[in-house]
Amino acid sequence: MGTMSATEVQYGRRKGLSRACSAGRPLENEQPASLFPKGIDVRQMTLLPKAEWERIQNNLNTLDKEANRICAEKREKEALHQRSKEVVKHWTNTIAGQRQLRLKAKQEREEKEEEEKKQIDLDEVEYQAEKRRQAIEIAKTKLYCQNDKVKTFHGALVLTEAIKERRAQIELRKKIEASRKKQDDDQLKRKFEEDTIKDQQKACQRLMERKQNADDVLQQIKEHQHELELLKEQDRKEGAEIQRLTRLHELEMRKFHEMNQKGKEENMKNYLSYLEDRNFLKALEKQNQEAEDEKIRLFILAKKKMAQLKLNKEIEMERDMQNNRDNIGALLSAQMKEKLDTEDTSIANAIALLEEKAQREFREKEEKLKADLKSIADHRIAMIKKKEDEAKEEKIKGLQTLYAMKQAEQVFMFHEQEKVKRQEEESKKTQQVHIKQMAERRCKSIEEKNAALKYERENEEVHALEEEKFQEYAKHVIDAVIDSGGDPSPLVKAAHAGYGGGRGPVYAERGGIRPSYKVKDSSGVELPTYQCSTTQQIKEIYDPCDINQSRKKLGFTW
């Protein structure tokens, strides 16, 4: 459909030919083949004006245009909202802008304070490290100066000096006795006692100093032991924390599996409930359909019964009318006999009218009964069709609901699978972190052991170096004492090789330590270093060098 050029038919009327058309152009019934297909009669077509055509198109596309208009308005509002947000985002004279400025200033202030605190912490760490280093240096100096071996050697040196002084005093006393034989013996005795008291006081003072040094060393040993106990306690706490985190992770995983299982059970319950409700609705609908069919059947039976009653009533009425007619006919025949022949015609006409009226009423009743039956049948067909349409719609709705539930279940399962994957990845990451921590801890323990071994080796080297320096120092002191004419035996005894203060042989594998060997009883007396012939005999008995001697001792003769 559309408008036509030149000659066109509007509203079923034709226009006259224009002069240009009369000059040789075809008439309107001679349409060219390029405009309409062959066999189309233009006179059977209805042409609409453009405004009417646009109105019909607008009525047909009203919903699409309204939806497009709403979508366009929504997009325009969203674009305007985004543009407004972009414009307002950098404003500083708004509440949000001022809040952002305050937050930014607060963040910068906090960062500056944090940097200052970090610098203060670094300074404090450096200061504490310097203090620890100074304390360690002082402790090392004290420990070296208060070493048992050095103190023993110094004690031996003091003893040597005391012996030397004592010998000098003896010689001096002999000279005084030789030169002053006549002096009072009491004065010499008193002087001797005073000298003895002074020597005892000096010895007591040296003993107190040694005791104080021993107490300091014991205190340092206790501090080292306390530090080791703190380190062990820290390792134990870390192990307990790791075990707690592992148990917590296992508990979370168990809870997650339980929640997943409960969700599946709840979904299954909901689905079974949905199936029960759907079966119940189907049964209820079937029951309602059967009740409706029963009502329609009873209604039809009642209609049929009423029609039969009406039919019987009409037949009875017809019978009565026929009897009346017969009676009337008999009466009329009797009267006709009595009346004139002119009355016969009027009576016949009256009878014909009555019969025609009765037949017309009978036909009207039959037509009314047929119309009622037809309306009942139409109503029944319409109700059946309506029920079928409702059943189809209900079935379509049920299928749509089932499809939506399946889609929701698929989305839920997809999310659950993603969640399980994320949790597996997180557990793998946590496991990798734990493995990494275990490897780092193992490497740390190995490094600590290597550091301890290295420290022991360095300590042995230091001890060896100290022993070498000590031997040089002792040799120099002994030579000086010999040159001065003193008794070097206490110094030689104190300057023997090895450190540790024991009487046993030097243990070269452990840096030249000289251990102490004590008896195996409650006395704790240290064993002597000398050996006699009895000791050698007992050693030969229990540690023989000749296998034949052992065989003879055990009684073997082969």
DRENSE-112299 format. One record per residue (C-alpha): residue number from 1; residue in three letters; chain; x, y, z. Coordinates in steps of 0.02 Angstrom, whole numbers, plus 50000, padded with zeros to 5 digits. Each point is the difference from the previous one (the first is absolute). Example, Ala and Ser with C-alpha at 12.3 -4.5 7.8 and 13.67 -1.06 7.14 Angstrom:
% residues 2
num; residuo; cadena; x; y; z
1; ALA; A; 50615; 49775; 50390
2; SER; A; 50069; 50172; 49967
This chain:
% residues 558
num; residuo; cadena; x; y; z
1; MET; A; 50000; 50000; 50000
2; GLY; A; 50056; 50179; 49976
3; THR; A; 49971; 50157; 49900
4; MET; A; 49997; 50005; 49812
5; SER; A; 50066; 50128; 49877
6; ALA; A; 49903; 50086; 49862
7; THR; A; 49829; 49917; 50008
8; GLU; A; 49954; 49925; 50168
9; VAL; A; 49842; 49927; 50074
10; GLN; A; 49951; 50079; 50167
11; TYR; A; 49853; 49945; 50108
12; GLY; A; 49932; 49892; 49858
13; ARG; A; 49976; 50144; 49876
14; ARG; A; 50087; 50041; 49839
15; LYS; A; 50062; 50166; 49935
16; GLY; A; 49985; 50058; 49822
17; LEU; A; 50144; 49987; 49881
18; SER; A; 50119; 50145; 49993
19; ARG; A; 50044; 50080; 49836
20; ALA; A; 50173; 49924; 50007
21; CYS; A; 49923; 49828; 50018
22; SER; A; 49881; 50031; 49854
23; ALA; A; 50151; 50033; 49889
24; GLY; A; 50045; 49818; 49991
25; ARG; A; 50035; 49937; 50176
26; PRO; A; 49920; 49838; 50057
27; LEU; A; 49842; 50000; 50100
28; GLU; A; 49991; 49953; 50184
29; ASN; A; 49937; 49825; 49959
30; GLU; A; 50154; 49978; 49891
31; GLN; A; 50131; 49999; 50140
32; PRO; A; 50181; 49969; 49948
33; ALA; A; 50074; 49833; 50049
34; SER; A; 50136; 50084; 50102
35; LEU; A; 49879; 50062; 50136
36; PHE; A; 49890; 49849; 50038
37; PRO; A; 50014; 49814; 49966
38; LYS; A; 49905; 49929; 49857
39; GLY; A; 49823; 49948; 50040
40; ILE; A; 49972; 50134; 50136
41; ASP; A; 49839; 50097; 49979
42; VAL; A; 50022; 50178; 50059
43; ARG; A; 49814; 50021; 50022
44; GLN; A; 50003; 49865; 50135
45; MET; A; 50136; 50092; 50099
46; THR; A; 49976; 50123; 50141
47; LEU; A; 50122; 50144; 50005
48; LEU; A; 50030; 50091; 50164
49; PRO; A; 50070; 50174; 50025
50; LYS; A; 50171; 50022; 50075
51; ALA; A; 49933; 50066; 50166
52; GLU; A; 49884; 49850; 50019
53; TRP; A; 50142; 49880; 49956
54; GLU; A; 50115; 50082; 50128
55; ARG; A; 49863; 49994; 50131
56; ILE; A; 49977; 49811; 49971
57; GLN; A; 50188; 49973; 50009
58; ASN; A; 50010; 50102; 50159
59; ASN; A; 49859; 49900; 50079
60; LEU; A; 50086; 49837; 49953
61; ASN; A; 50173; 50054; 50062
62; THR; A; 49943; 50093; 50156
63; LEU; A; 50075; 49875; 50124
64; ASP; A; 50170; 49992; 49911
65; LYS; A; 50009; 50189; 49986
66; GLU; A; 49952; 50020; 50182
67; ALA; A; 50133; 49874; 50053
68; ASN; A; 50130; 50085; 49890
69; ARG; A; 49951; 50169; 50069
70; ILE; A; 50014; 49939; 50180
71; CYS; A; 50170; 49919; 49965
72; ALA; A; 50061; 50159; 49914
73; GLU; A; 49941; 50106; 50147
74; LYS; A; 50085; 49881; 50122
75; ARG; A; 50163; 50005; 49901
76; GLU; A; 49990; 50188; 49988
77; LYS; A; 49971; 50014; 50190
78; GLU; A; 50146; 49882; 50036
79; ALA; A; 50114; 50097; 49881
80; LEU; A; 49946; 50163; 50080
81; HIS; A; 50029; 49927; 50173
82; GLN; A; 50174; 49939; 49953
83; ARG; A; 50041; 50167; 49921
84; SER; A; 49941; 50089; 50157
85; LYS; A; 50107; 49884; 50108
86; GLU; A; 50152; 50032; 49890
87; VAL; A; 49971; 50189; 50010
88; VAL; A; 49972; 50001; 50189
89; LYS; A; 50141; 49877; 50038
90; HIS; A; 50137; 50133; 49998
91; TRP; A; 49902; 50136; 50090
92; THR; A; 50074; 50054; 50165
93; ASN; A; 49860; 50113; 50063
94; THR; A; 49879; 49855; 50026
95; ILE; A; 49976; 49894; 50156
96; ALA; A; 50072; 49847; 49915
97; GLY; A; 50147; 50101; 49932
98; GLN; A; 50038; 50074; 50170
99; ARG; A; 49987; 49827; 50078
100; GLN; A; 50122; 49934; 49870
101; LEU; A; 50119; 50144; 50035
102; ARG; A; 49990; 49968; 50187
103; LEU; A; 50028; 49814; 49973
104; LYS; A; 50148; 50035; 49886
105; ALA; A; 50075; 50123; 50125
106; LYS; A; 49972; 49875; 50141
107; GLN; A; 50083; 49863; 49897
108; GLU; A; 50150; 50110; 49961
109; ARG; A; 50014; 50050; 50183
110; GLU; A; 49990; 49818; 50055
111; GLU; A; 50131; 49950; 49871
112; LYS; A; 50115; 50140; 50060
113; GLU; A; 49975; 49947; 50181
114; GLU; A; 50032; 49820; 49952
115; GLU; A; 50162; 50048; 49912
116; GLU; A; 50055; 50099; 50154
117; LYS; A; 49958; 49852; 50112
118; LYS; A; 50097; 49883; 49885
119; GLN; A; 50150; 50117; 50006
120; ILE; A; 49988; 50008; 50190
121; ASP; A; 49990; 49810; 50006
122; LEU; A; 50153; 49985; 49888
123; ASP; A; 50096; 50121; 50109
124; GLU; A; 49947; 49904; 50155
125; VAL; A; 50053; 49835; 49920
126; GLU; A; 50170; 50072; 49955
127; TYR; A; 50020; 50072; 50174
128; GLN; A; 49952; 49834; 50082
129; ALA; A; 50118; 49906; 49882
130; GLU; A; 50143; 50116; 50047
131; LYS; A; 49962; 49976; 50185
132; ARG; A; 49995; 49811; 49977
133; ARG; A; 50165; 50004; 49905
134; GLN; A; 50083; 50103; 50138
135; ALA; A; 49930; 49885; 50133
136; ILE; A; 50062; 49848; 49904
137; GLU; A; 50173; 50076; 49981
138; ILE; A; 50008; 50039; 50187
139; ALA; A; 49938; 49825; 50042
140; LYS; A; 50128; 49921; 49884
141; THR; A; 50139; 50103; 50080
142; LYS; A; 49942; 49952; 50174
143; LEU; A; 49982; 49819; 49953
144; TYR; A; 50173; 49994; 49924
145; CYS; A; 50077; 50092; 50146
146; GLN; A; 49906; 49891; 50124
147; ASN; A; 50038; 49835; 49915
148; ASP; A; 50036; 49860; 50122
149; LYS; A; 50163; 49958; 49919
150; VAL; A; 50059; 50181; 49998
151; LYS; A; 49943; 50024; 50178
152; THR; A; 50086; 49839; 50050
153; PHE; A; 50159; 50055; 49915
154; HIS; A; 49988; 50171; 50083
155; GLY; A; 49968; 49913; 50165
156; ALA; A; 50154; 49894; 49970
157; LEU; A; 50094; 50160; 49957
158; VAL; A; 49941; 50078; 50162
159; LEU; A; 50051; 49840; 50090
160; THR; A; 50171; 50009; 49917
161; GLU; A; 50016; 50181; 50051
162; ALA; A; 49941; 49953; 50174
163; ILE; A; 50128; 49859; 50008
164; LYS; A; 50132; 50117; 49937
165; GLU; A; 49947; 50131; 50124
166; ARG; A; 49994; 49869; 50135
167; ARG; A; 50175; 49940; 49959
168; ALA; A; 50058; 50180; 49999
169; GLN; A; 49916; 50026; 50165
170; ILE; A; 50083; 49843; 50068
171; GLU; A; 50167; 50057; 49940
172; LEU; A; 49967; 50172; 50069
173; ARG; A; 49945; 49925; 50163
174; LYS; A; 50156; 49894; 50007
175; LYS; A; 50104; 50155; 49968
176; ILE; A; 49902; 50094; 50132
177; GLU; A; 50021; 49855; 50121
178; ALA; A; 50184; 49995; 49960
179; SER; A; 50020; 50188; 50019
180; ARG; A; 49878; 50023; 50140
181; LYS; A; 50014; 49847; 50106
182; LYS; A; 49973; 50102; 50151
183; GLN; A; 49828; 50067; 49948
184; ASP; A; 49849; 49942; 50093
185; ASP; A; 49923; 49836; 49936
186; ASP; A; 49825; 50065; 50036
187; GLN; A; 50022; 50143; 49878
188; LEU; A; 50057; 49881; 49863
189; LYS; A; 49855; 49884; 50038
190; ARG; A; 49875; 50143; 49994
191; LYS; A; 50071; 50058; 49836
192; PHE; A; 49989; 49825; 49932
193; GLU; A; 49819; 49987; 50055
194; GLU; A; 49959; 50166; 49919
195; ASP; A; 50079; 49944; 49839
196; THR; A; 49903; 49837; 50010
197; ILE; A; 49836; 50093; 50030
198; LYS; A; 50036; 50112; 49852
199; ASP; A; 50034; 49849; 49891
200; GLN; A; 49839; 49918; 50059
201; GLN; A; 49902; 50160; 49965
202; LYS; A; 50073; 50009; 49826
203; ALA; A; 49956; 49817; 49971
204; CYS; A; 49822; 50030; 50063
205; GLN; A; 49983; 50150; 49886
206; ARG; A; 50059; 49898; 49851
207; LEU; A; 49877; 49862; 50048
208; MET; A; 49856; 50124; 50007
209; GLU; A; 50047; 50069; 49831
210; ARG; A; 50003; 49825; 49926
211; LYS; A; 49831; 49963; 50077
212; GLN; A; 49928; 50160; 49928
213; ASN; A; 50069; 49958; 49829
214; ALA; A; 49927; 49824; 50013
215; ASP; A; 49830; 50072; 50047
216; ASP; A; 50005; 50115; 49848
217; VAL; A; 50042; 49855; 49886
218; LEU; A; 49859; 49895; 50074
219; GLN; A; 49878; 50145; 49974
220; GLN; A; 50051; 50013; 49818
221; ILE; A; 49978; 49812; 49979
222; LYS; A; 49826; 50013; 50075
223; GLU; A; 49957; 50144; 49882
224; HIS; A; 50057; 49896; 49850
225; GLN; A; 49896; 49853; 50060
226; HIS; A; 49849; 50114; 50022
227; GLU; A; 50021; 50065; 49823
228; LEU; A; 50008; 49822; 49934
229; GLU; A; 49841; 49955; 50096
230; LEU; A; 49912; 50153; 49928
231; LEU; A; 50051; 49946; 49824
232; LYS; A; 49935; 49823; 50033
233; GLU; A; 49836; 50071; 50068
234; GLN; A; 49982; 50109; 49846
235; ASP; A; 50027; 49849; 49885
236; ARG; A; 49872; 49902; 50099
237; LYS; A; 49873; 50142; 49986
238; GLU; A; 50028; 50011; 49812
239; GLY; A; 49973; 49812; 49983
240; ALA; A; 49841; 50011; 50105
241; GLU; A; 49938; 50146; 49894
242; ILE; A; 50032; 49903; 49839
243; GLN; A; 49908; 49848; 50070
244; ARG; A; 49855; 50113; 50053
245; LEU; A; 49992; 50078; 49826
246; THR; A; 50004; 49826; 49921
247; ARG; A; 49858; 49940; 50112
248; LEU; A; 49903; 50159; 49963
249; HIS; A; 50023; 49973; 49813
250; GLU; A; 49940; 49820; 50014
251; LEU; A; 49849; 50058; 50101
252; GLU; A; 49957; 50132; 49869
253; MET; A; 50014; 49872; 49860
254; ARG; A; 49890; 49879; 50097
255; LYS; A; 49871; 50137; 50030
256; PHE; A; 50004; 50047; 49816
257; HIS; A; 49968; 49819; 49946
258; GLU; A; 49858; 49988; 50127
259; MET; A; 49923; 50162; 49937
260; ASN; A; 50017; 49939; 49820
261; GLN; A; 49917; 49835; 50045
262; LYS; A; 49861; 50092; 50094
263; GLY; A; 49973; 50114; 49850
264; LYS; A; 49983; 49850; 49885
265; GLU; A; 49878; 49916; 50119
266; GLU; A; 49900; 50162; 50014
267; ASN; A; 49993; 50016; 49809
268; MET; A; 49944; 49819; 49987
269; LYS; A; 49865; 50031; 50132
270; ASN; A; 49941; 50156; 49909
271; TYR; A; 49995; 49905; 49835
272; LEU; A; 49902; 49856; 50077
273; SER; A; 49882; 50125; 50081
274; TYR; A; 49980; 50083; 49831
275; LEU; A; 49958; 49831; 49920
276; GLU; A; 49874; 49962; 50138
277; ASP; A; 49919; 50172; 49979
278; ARG; A; 49994; 49978; 49812
279; ASN; A; 49921; 49826; 50015
280; PHE; A; 49879; 50068; 50129
281; LEU; A; 49952; 50144; 49884
282; LYS; A; 49979; 49878; 49855
283; ALA; A; 49891; 49887; 50107
284; LEU; A; 49901; 50150; 50060
285; GLU; A; 49981; 50064; 49823
286; LYS; A; 49946; 49827; 49941
287; GLN; A; 49875; 49992; 50143
288; ASN; A; 49934; 50173; 49955
289; GLN; A; 49990; 49948; 49817
290; GLU; A; 49904; 49843; 50047
291; ALA; A; 49885; 50103; 50113
292; GLU; A; 49973; 50124; 49858
293; ASP; A; 49966; 49858; 49878
294; GLU; A; 49880; 49924; 50126
295; LYS; A; 49910; 50166; 50017
296; ILE; A; 49990; 50018; 49811
297; ARG; A; 49937; 49820; 49985
298; LEU; A; 49871; 50030; 50136
299; PHE; A; 49953; 50164; 49917
300; ILE; A; 49978; 49912; 49832
301; LEU; A; 49900; 49860; 50081
302; ALA; A; 49892; 50129; 50087
303; LYS; A; 49978; 50092; 49835
304; LYS; A; 49956; 49839; 49913
305; LYS; A; 49881; 49955; 50140
306; MET; A; 49921; 50172; 49993
307; ALA; A; 49987; 49987; 49812
308; GLN; A; 49920; 49828; 50017
309; LEU; A; 49881; 50069; 50131
310; LYS; A; 49961; 50147; 49887
311; LEU; A; 49976; 49881; 49856
312; ASN; A; 49884; 49889; 50103
313; LYS; A; 49910; 50155; 50061
314; GLU; A; 49978; 50061; 49823
315; ILE; A; 49943; 49829; 49943
316; GLU; A; 49876; 49997; 50143
317; MET; A; 49946; 50177; 49959
318; GLU; A; 49985; 49949; 49817
319; ARG; A; 49901; 49851; 50054
320; ASP; A; 49888; 50110; 50107
321; MET; A; 49986; 50124; 49858
322; GLN; A; 49960; 49858; 49884
323; ASN; A; 49869; 49940; 50121
324; ASN; A; 49937; 50177; 50014
325; ARG; A; 50003; 50013; 49813
326; ASP; A; 49909; 49835; 49989
327; ASN; A; 49877; 50060; 50128
328; ILE; A; 49984; 50166; 49914
329; GLY; A; 49982; 49911; 49833
330; ALA; A; 49868; 49886; 50072
331; LEU; A; 49916; 50151; 50078
332; LEU; A; 50015; 50098; 49841
333; SER; A; 49937; 49855; 49896
334; ALA; A; 49854; 49990; 50116
335; GLN; A; 49976; 50186; 49987
336; MET; A; 50027; 49995; 49813
337; LYS; A; 49860; 49884; 49988
338; GLU; A; 49898; 50124; 50092
339; LYS; A; 50061; 50157; 49916
340; LEU; A; 50002; 50057; 49827
341; ASP; A; 50127; 49959; 49866
342; THR; A; 50074; 50174; 50015
343; GLU; A; 50062; 49961; 50172
344; ASP; A; 50097; 49847; 49936
345; THR; A; 50123; 50110; 49909
346; SER; A; 50037; 50110; 50152
347; ILE; A; 50024; 49847; 50109
348; ALA; A; 50122; 49922; 49877
349; ASN; A; 50098; 50162; 49993
350; ALA; A; 50008; 50007; 50190
351; ILE; A; 50061; 49821; 50007
352; ALA; A; 50135; 50035; 49870
353; LEU; A; 50059; 50152; 50097
354; LEU; A; 50009; 49901; 50159
355; GLU; A; 50099; 49860; 49916
356; GLU; A; 50118; 50125; 49919
357; LYS; A; 50029; 50086; 50167
358; ALA; A; 50033; 49833; 50087
359; GLN; A; 50122; 49947; 49863
360; ARG; A; 50089; 50169; 50008
361; GLU; A; 50020; 49986; 50189
362; PHE; A; 50064; 49822; 49982
363; ARG; A; 50130; 50055; 49870
364; GLU; A; 50055; 50145; 50111
365; LYS; A; 50023; 49882; 50146
366; GLU; A; 50102; 49878; 49893
367; GLU; A; 50110; 50141; 49935
368; LYS; A; 50025; 50066; 50177
369; LEU; A; 50047; 49825; 50061
370; LYS; A; 50124; 49980; 49856
371; ALA; A; 50075; 50172; 50037
372; ASP; A; 50018; 49953; 50184
373; LEU; A; 50083; 49835; 49957
374; LYS; A; 50116; 50088; 49877
375; SER; A; 50046; 50133; 50129
376; ILE; A; 50034; 49862; 50127
377; ALA; A; 50111; 49909; 49876
378; ASP; A; 50091; 50161; 49953
379; HIS; A; 50023; 50043; 50182
380; ARG; A; 50068; 49827; 50035
381; ILE; A; 50120; 50009; 49851
382; ALA; A; 50055; 50174; 50054
383; MET; A; 50029; 49941; 50179
384; ILE; A; 50098; 49848; 49938
385; LYS; A; 50105; 50111; 49888
386; LYS; A; 50026; 50123; 50142
387; LYS; A; 50055; 49859; 50115
388; GLU; A; 50118; 49934; 49867
389; ASP; A; 50073; 50174; 49975
390; GLU; A; 50020; 50022; 50188
391; ALA; A; 50082; 49829; 50011
392; LYS; A; 50119; 50046; 49859
393; GLU; A; 50042; 50166; 50083
394; GLU; A; 50025; 49913; 50166
395; LYS; A; 50112; 49871; 49916
396; ILE; A; 50098; 50138; 49914
397; LYS; A; 50018; 50093; 50165
398; GLY; A; 50056; 49840; 50086
399; LEU; A; 50128; 49968; 49862
400; GLN; A; 50060; 50179; 50013
401; THR; A; 50013; 49985; 50190
402; LEU; A; 50092; 49833; 49982
403; TYR; A; 50118; 50078; 49871
404; ALA; A; 50030; 50149; 50115
405; MET; A; 50034; 49882; 50145
406; LYS; A; 50120; 49899; 49892
407; GLN; A; 50087; 50159; 49947
408; ALA; A; 50010; 50059; 50181
409; GLU; A; 50066; 49829; 50052
410; GLN; A; 50131; 50005; 49861
411; VAL; A; 50052; 50176; 50053
412; PHE; A; 50006; 49943; 50182
413; MET; A; 50103; 49846; 49956
414; PHE; A; 50116; 50108; 49894
415; HIS; A; 50024; 50120; 50146
416; GLU; A; 50027; 49854; 50119
417; GLN; A; 50129; 49924; 49883
418; GLU; A; 50087; 50167; 49985
419; LYS; A; 49995; 50017; 50189
420; VAL; A; 50073; 49824; 50021
421; LYS; A; 50135; 50040; 49873
422; ARG; A; 50043; 50162; 50091
423; GLN; A; 50007; 49909; 50166
424; GLU; A; 50109; 49863; 49923
425; GLU; A; 50116; 50133; 49930
426; GLU; A; 50004; 50088; 50169
427; SER; A; 50036; 49834; 50088
428; LYS; A; 50138; 49964; 49873
429; LYS; A; 50072; 50173; 50028
430; THR; A; 49990; 49975; 50189
431; GLN; A; 50083; 49829; 49982
432; GLN; A; 50136; 50075; 49892
433; VAL; A; 50025; 50137; 50129
434; HIS; A; 50011; 49868; 50138
435; ILE; A; 50122; 49898; 49897
436; LYS; A; 50101; 50157; 49967
437; GLN; A; 49997; 50044; 50184
438; MET; A; 50054; 49823; 50047
439; ALA; A; 50141; 50008; 49872
440; GLU; A; 50051; 50171; 50063
441; ARG; A; 49994; 49937; 50179
442; ARG; A; 50102; 49847; 49953
443; CYS; A; 50125; 50107; 49907
444; LYS; A; 50004; 50117; 50148
445; SER; A; 50032; 49855; 50120
446; ILE; A; 50137; 49934; 49885
447; GLU; A; 50074; 50173; 49990
448; GLU; A; 49990; 50014; 50189
449; LYS; A; 50087; 49832; 50019
450; ASN; A; 50132; 50050; 49874
451; ALA; A; 50018; 50166; 50089
452; ALA; A; 50018; 49908; 50166
453; LEU; A; 50131; 49885; 49925
454; LYS; A; 50086; 50149; 49923
455; TYR; A; 49991; 50089; 50166
456; GLU; A; 50075; 49849; 50086
457; ARG; A; 50140; 49991; 49872
458; GLU; A; 50032; 50185; 50016
459; ASN; A; 49992; 49981; 50188
460; GLU; A; 50127; 49859; 49991
461; GLU; A; 50110; 50108; 49889
462; VAL; A; 49982; 50144; 50123
463; HIS; A; 50041; 49882; 50143
464; ALA; A; 50152; 49936; 49905
465; LEU; A; 50055; 50179; 49966
466; GLU; A; 49969; 50047; 50182
467; GLU; A; 50097; 49846; 50054
468; GLU; A; 50143; 50049; 49888
469; LYS; A; 50002; 50178; 50064
470; PHE; A; 49982; 49936; 50178
471; GLN; A; 50147; 49883; 49978
472; GLU; A; 50104; 50143; 49929
473; TYR; A; 49948; 50111; 50145
474; ALA; A; 50034; 49860; 50127
475; LYS; A; 50170; 49964; 49923
476; HIS; A; 50045; 50184; 50009
477; VAL; A; 49943; 50010; 50182
478; ILE; A; 50091; 49838; 50047
479; ASP; A; 50159; 50061; 49917
480; ALA; A; 49983; 50166; 50093
481; VAL; A; 49974; 49906; 50165
482; ILE; A; 50150; 49888; 49966
483; ASP; A; 50105; 50152; 49957
484; SER; A; 49943; 50086; 50160
485; GLY; A; 50048; 49845; 50100
486; GLY; A; 49823; 49946; 50050
487; ASP; A; 49925; 49826; 50012
488; PRO; A; 49915; 49962; 49831
489; SER; A; 49921; 49833; 50052
490; PRO; A; 49824; 50072; 50038
491; LEU; A; 50004; 50093; 49834
492; VAL; A; 50054; 49846; 49904
493; LYS; A; 49862; 49899; 50081
494; ALA; A; 49870; 50135; 49962
495; ALA; A; 50061; 50025; 49821
496; HIS; A; 49978; 49820; 49943
497; ALA; A; 49917; 49973; 49829
498; GLY; A; 49811; 49994; 49980
499; TYR; A; 49862; 50098; 50082
500; GLY; A; 49855; 49951; 50110
501; GLY; A; 50085; 49978; 50167
502; GLY; A; 49997; 49811; 49998
503; ARG; A; 50134; 49872; 50035
504; GLY; A; 49966; 49885; 49853
505; PRO; A; 50094; 49987; 49835
506; VAL; A; 49984; 50136; 49869
507; TYR; A; 49855; 49971; 49880
508; ALA; A; 50074; 50066; 49837
509; GLU; A; 49842; 49962; 49897
510; ARG; A; 49902; 50128; 50101
511; GLY; A; 50121; 50145; 49993
512; GLY; A; 50124; 49937; 50131
513; ILE; A; 49879; 49991; 50148
514; ARG; A; 50060; 49911; 50156
515; PRO; A; 49850; 49913; 50080
516; SER; A; 49975; 49947; 50180
517; TYR; A; 49969; 49818; 50047
518; LYS; A; 49914; 49968; 50165
519; VAL; A; 49967; 49842; 50098
520; LYS; A; 49833; 49916; 49981
521; ASP; A; 49933; 50029; 50174
522; SER; A; 49920; 50137; 50104
523; SER; A; 50166; 50077; 50049
524; GLY; A; 50037; 50072; 49827
525; VAL; A; 50187; 49995; 50026
526; GLU; A; 50104; 50033; 49843
527; LEU; A; 50111; 49857; 49945
528; PRO; A; 50189; 50027; 50009
529; THR; A; 50110; 50013; 49848
530; TYR; A; 50140; 49886; 50056
531; GLN; A; 50006; 49814; 49958
532; CYS; A; 50078; 49860; 50100
533; SER; A; 50044; 49821; 49957
534; THR; A; 49835; 49935; 50069
535; THR; A; 49903; 50112; 49881
536; GLN; A; 50099; 49933; 49853
537; GLN; A; 49971; 49820; 50053
538; ILE; A; 49811; 50027; 50015
539; LYS; A; 50000; 50084; 49829
540; GLU; A; 50090; 49852; 49924
541; ILE; A; 49873; 49881; 50076
542; TYR; A; 49847; 50089; 49932
543; ASP; A; 50079; 50067; 49840
544; PRO; A; 50127; 49870; 49943
545; CYS; A; 50101; 50025; 49845
546; ASP; A; 50031; 49814; 49969
547; ILE; A; 49852; 49897; 49940
548; ASN; A; 50079; 49838; 50060
549; GLN; A; 50005; 50065; 50177
550; SER; A; 49813; 50036; 49990
551; ARG; A; 49967; 49826; 49934
552; LYS; A; 50097; 49922; 50142
553; LYS; A; 49909; 50109; 50126
554; LEU; A; 49832; 49945; 49930
555; GLY; A; 50051; 49816; 49995
556; PHE; A; 50016; 49973; 49812
557; THR; A; 50140; 49879; 49954
558; TRP; A; 49992; 49994; 49811
